[in-house]
Amino acid sequence: MLRHELQPGRLLAGTVLITAAVLYTGDAVSAWSIPWWVLFPLVCGGLWLAAAVGVTGHLVRRRRRRKMGERVKEC
């Protein structure tokens, strides 16, 4: 299997959406009662946070690649 880069934004988005799905499922089977308005801020806030983390991770990877490219040119 090929190795791939860690993408923390996607990891965070998946975790938030799975959490929302578990909460919704628990409410649907009457295991607990969750107000209807709780899931919207959870999902929206989680996706915004995941986007910020993803952009930050992309910038860090891009900067790292540039530095590695400069080292190769020096040799």
C-alpha positions, 0 to 999 in steps of 0.5 A: 500500500502506498503511503500518503500524507496526513490530512488533518482537516479531513480527519477532523471533518470526518470526526465531526460528521461521525459525531453528528451522526451518532447524536442523530441516531441516538435521538432517533432511537430515543436513547436520549433527547437532543434539541434540534438546534444542537446539530447545526452549530456542531456541523457548521463549526466543525466544518469551518474548523476543519477547513481552517486546519486543512488550509493551514496544513496545506500551507505547511506542506507547500512551505516544506516542499519549497525548502526541500527544493532549495536544498536540492538546487544547492547541491 
